Amino acid sequence: MNLYLLHKPYRMLSQFTDRAPPSGERRATLADVINVPGIYPAGRLDHDSEGLLLLSDDGELIHRISHPRHKQAKVYRVQVEGDPGDKALQALRQGVELGDGMTLPAKVRRLAESGLAERDPPLDPRRHPVTTWLELTIHEGRNRQVRRMTAHVDHPTLRLVRVAIGPWRLDGLAPGEWRRETLHAPAATTKRHRHGRTRDPRGGPPGRRPGHKRGGRR
């Protein structure tokens, strides 16, 4: 049973095809960074969100990861507008009332720094002179939930990066890179790829997949 951990870049769809390109403009898709037949994402990230996306060729595993009943913890690092006070953070911890009901309590903590590479393109500091990094852990999967939660307490999300789903973490993957884990095996098989380049885990030089072509704008 194979599981693929992918660092989805900013402005990339969480699907392999763009079914509704606006004004004919091509948008980046998962096919631009991972070429493995028969795999599908377990859940999704919005076009303007980044971070960990899990994919598999096993339908039961996809269901187990993505179904809300299993309540997989999802951890996000979120850059918000302004400097949230204790009242705003406590509201997030207790749950906030959104249009589709009350959210479950979230774990929230401030971060002195994100620990992430700068986004491409970066935020404009002239438009956003004061920002704060938070780490939020939730167990739900509502549409754009974290963004709606921070907006509810008057601190809109400017950047959102998912760093963990259950026991799986983003650690060691740059945007566009992925690795494969073989579950329920004596030893996990791990490889790392970046936009079509394969890094030999033994330290050899990377190679390009046959037939790989660069995709459009990320």
Buried (B, 14 or more C-beta within 10 A) or exposed (E): EBBBBBBBBBBBBBBBEBEEEEEEEEBBBBEBBBBBEEBBBBBBBBEBBBBBBBBBBBEEBBEBBBEEEEEBEBBBBBBBBBEBEEEBBEBBBEBBEBEEEEBEBBEBEEBEEBEBEEBEEEEEEEEBEEBBBBBBBBBEBBEBBBBBBBBBBEBBBBBBBBBBBBEBEBEEBEBBBBBBBEEEEEEEEEEBBBBBBBBEEEEEEEEEEEEEEEBEEB
